[in-house]
């Protein structure tokens, strides 16, 4: 089940972030390019919770993943030639979609994406957009399989502390 997060979910979400960062440390190459203590943090989740845009996946009482789903487009999005042109109010954006490594390989990320699309449609949005680190092989493989169009990679000054190339995708809803 995917549902809006509540304050009691914050510890589990922070643990998922830490699990992902620990898995990154064990890999020869980073999938996320995230940095411990900078992004994502519990504060990241708290801000999305306060905005009412934080969702969690829960199964058998365990939180296995989360996503921040809103219409906030990063400034760098303006420079991209999106395959689905849209006014800002018609766009929904997937941010920080995370699945605990303990739940990897069970289709949970795909479930979250399908949920996000349905939630966007429910809110009358016409297009879904997202970005992911250029080295994120799982995400860069999954999104095209789910009907997303790769619109390009561009440099972002992410969270004001790291310059990185993020691959951007969109999909007509």
VENVEN-V404521 format. One line per field, one symbol per residue. ss: DSSP state (a for helix, b for strand, c for the rest). A space follows every 50 residues. Layout:
BEGIN
ss = ???
END
This chain:
BEGIN
ss = cbbbccaaaaaaaaaaaaaaaaaaaaccccccccbcccbccaaaaaaaaa accbbbbbbccbbbbbbbbbccccaaaaaccccccccaaabbbbbbbbbc aaaccccaaaaaaaaaaaaaaaccccbbbbbbbcccaaaaaaaaacccbb bbbbbbbbcccbbbbbbbbbbbc
END
